[in-house]
């Protein structure tokens, strides 16, 4: 039986690859997608999501727009972590895909998640790969919906180093209060895939050429989008000596079908919401004598060969 999941996205280039993987893999049933403010504003994350689904012929997947701002902060510069429309901008405002033909649903993300989780007769998997504003809002309205979730797979956070500040990763930094709510919610299983793991699962320019050679819409789109990421990372100094880039969000959907792509440790995770130098930091207690109750299975490694293999087979 296919694993049923809902993606929560702020669709830029890496979200797009994750959407295509979740929508096309035979062992996954993408029940719906909710969008949130993040890489770009809500209108564009929603439009980009529709563009991706249209390109791969999956416009049947419902898309529900969510929160346009963090749950507690106004004017927090969530989508300004790099200059727009420069060589370092790996997302752009609109993805370089044909304009969307399909439309988003009128039911909001929060309404959709509440209704779907409350009425579920079997558990679903939630995979938020953007700021956690939608998920935290749902939990504030009805904390009991955690019982309808078999696993929450979060792309976000960092232990060794951040990307938007020295301390913080973008998704958590963009709505730290929401992230704090989610980590404290008591999900049956919460798997956290931070930068420490995703920066190990690099996709090379050669891998992109192989994806393009598949001759499929998903292969071509993934190749173009990941190549854009590689170019942006190179313009900004790169993440390794290789001509390669991480595709963070796709590691989460790959994990659903290949759990061996990551190795995790069960640890206590909290989120800094006050410190001016550390706001948005995921405080991951790795001490041998840690005192907090473990609340997340935190990935510290990721295998690039497994990521490339599952993307290639799925997009073929």
N, C-alpha and C positions, 0 to 999 in steps of 0.2 A: 504494500500500500504506500502511495506517495505521501511524503511528509507535507502537511498543510502549514503554510506560513503566511504571515503578513509582513511586508517590508514597510519600514518607515524611513523616508529618504529626504535629502535636500539636494536633489539631483544636479550633480556636476559630472565630471568624466568618470570617476571611479564608481559612483552610484550607478551610472548607466551600465557599466559592465556587470555589476552585481544584479541589476534588474534583468538584463538579458539572460544571465546564467540561471537565475531563479525561475524565469518564465519559460525557459526552454529545456531545462534538465528533466528527464523522464521520471526521476525519483522525487521531484518536488512539485507541489501543487500551490501555485501562487494565488491565494484566495483574494487578495486585494493589496493596494498600495496606498499609504497615507504620505502626504508631503508636509514639509515644515521649512520655515525660514532657516537659512544656513549658508551654504556656499554662495548662493544668490538669494534674492528676495523670494517670497512665497509664490508670487505669480510666475516667476521664471522657473523655480524648482518644479512647479506643477506642469508648466508647459513643456519643460525638458523631459519630464517623465512620460508625458503623452507622446512626444516625438519618438522616444526610444521604443515604446510599445508598438507604435504604428510601424516603425521600420522593420520590426521582426514579426509583424502579423499577429500581435497579441493585444489588440485594442479591446478585446473582451474583458481584460483584467480591469476592474473598477479602480479609479483614482479619486481619492478624497482629499481635498485641500485642508490643511491644518492650521496651526498657529503661525501668525506672521511676525511674532516677536517673542522674546524670552518671557518666562512666567513671572519674573519679579523685577526685571530691569527694563528701563526705557532708555533709548539712545545708546544701548550697549552695542559696540561696533561689530556685531557678529559676522558680517559678511565683508569686512574691510581688512582682512589679514594679509592681503597683498594688493598691489596696484592692479586695477582692472585693465584689461585689454592691452597688456604689455607682454613681452616675451616670457615673463615669469608667471603669467596668468594661465594656469593649466585647465581652467574651466570655461572662462568666458561667461558672458551674461546668458546667451543662448547657445546651446550645443550646436555644432556644425552638422545638423541633420535636417531633413526636410521639415517644413512647418507641419505642426500637428493637424490631423484631420479629425481626430476624436476629441471628445469633450470630457472634462472632469465632472464628477457627480455633484449633485446639489447637497447631498448629505455631507456634513463636515467630518473631518478625520476623527475628532473626539466622539461625535455621535456614532459614527460607524464602528469605532473600536469598542465603545460601550455596548452597543447592540449586539455586535458579533460575539464578543467574549461572554456576555451575559446569557446568550442563547445557545452557546456552543454545547453540543452533546458529547464531544470529545475534545481533548486539549489541542491547542494550536501553538505554533512557535512564532514568537515575535522577534523581528530582526531590525532594530533601529540602527541606522548607520549615519545619522545626522544628529544635531542637537536633540535632547530628550524632552523637549517642551510638550509634545503631544502626549507622550507616555506618562509624564508626571501629572498632567492635567487630568487624564483618565483616572489615575490612581487617587488624586485628590477627591474626585467625585465618588468613586466606588473602589475602595481598597481591596475588596473581595475578588476583583477580576483576576488577581494574581493566580487564583486557583484554576483558572481556565487556560493557563499558560504552562506548557511542559518545560519550555526553556526560553529565556531571553538572551539573545546573542547580540552584544553591543560592540560596535566598532567605536572606540574612543579611548581617551586617556593615554597616559604614558608614565613610565617609571624612571627610565634613565634620562630622558630629555623630551622636551615638548617641541611643537613646531610653530605655534603662534606666539608663544613666549618661551623663555628658557625652562619654565616649569610646566606649561600646560599645552595639551593637545586641543585642536580647534573645536571639535564637537562638544567637549565638556566645557571648555572655556566660554563658548557662545551662550550657554545657559547653565551655569554651575549649580544654581538652586534646583533646577529640574533634575540634574544628574544626582544630586544628593538625595532627592526624594526617591529616585529609582533604586539606588543602591541600598536604601533602607527599607524597601517595600516588602522584602521577604519572599521573593520568587523562589519556586521549587529548585530551579537551577538558573544561575546567571553566569554566562560565559562572557568574559571581557577580552576583546581582541585589541590591544593597544598598539601604539607605534613600535614598541619594542619587538613585536612579532611581525607587523606588516612591513616594516623596513627590511626584513630579511627575505620576504617573498617578492623579489624583484622580477619584473618582466622586461626582457631585453628587446632591443630593436629587431634582432633576428627573430624573436618570438612573434613580434608584430607582423613581420613579413610572412611568417608561416600562417598566421591567422588570416591575413589578407588572401593568401593563396587558396584558402578553403573555398572561395568563390560563393560564400553565403552572405546574406545581408548582415547577420550578426558578426561573422568573421571580419567583414570589411569595416563595419562600424567600430568594433572593438579595436582593430588595428589602428584606425585613424585616431580614436580617442586616447589610446595608450601612447601612441607616438607623440601626441600633443603633450601628454604628461612628461614623457622623456625629455622632449625639447625644453619644457618649462623648468624641469629640475636641472638640466644642464645649464640653462641661462642663470639659474640661481645658485650654482655651485655644485649641484648634484648630491646624491645620497651615497654614492659609492664610486669606485674607480671605473665601474662598468658604465656602458651606455644603456642605462636601464632606469626603471622607476617602480615604486610601489603602486599597487592598485588596491588601496586599503580595504574598501567595502567588499570587494570580490572575495577576499579571504574569508569573510563571514559566511557567504553563501556556499563557498567551497567546503567549509567546515561541516555544513549540514549533510553533505554527501560523502565527504572524506574527512572524518574526524581526526585522522592521523596527520592532517596538514599542520596541526599545531600541537604543542605540548603545554600543559597548564599546571599551575599550582593553586591549591584552594587556600585563599588568603582573605584577610579583611581589607576592604577598600572603602575609603571615605573621600569626600570632595571638599577642597578648600573654597570657601565662599567669601572670606573676609580679607585675607592678606593682600595688600596692594601689589606685592611682587610675586605672589603665588596663587592668585585667584584662578580657579579652574583646574588646579593641580589634582590629579588622582593620587591620594596618599595611600600607597600600597604597602602594607606592613609585612615585610619579608624577614623580620627578625626571628631568630630561633625561639625567642621567648615572647612572641607576640601575644597580646592579651585580648584583642578583639575577636569576636566570633567570625570565622570565615564566612563571607557572603558572596564571593565571586571566584570562579575558576579563571585565573588570569593566564593568558597566553604569553610566553616569553620567547618562543621560537615559532617559525613558520617555514615550511618547505616550498621553495619556488617551483620545483619540478612537479609537485602535486597540483599546484595552482595552474600551471601552464597545461598540464595534462587534462584536467577536468574542463577548463575553458575550451581547449582545442576540440575535445570529443563532443562537448555540448554544442558548440557553434558550428560543427561540421554537419 
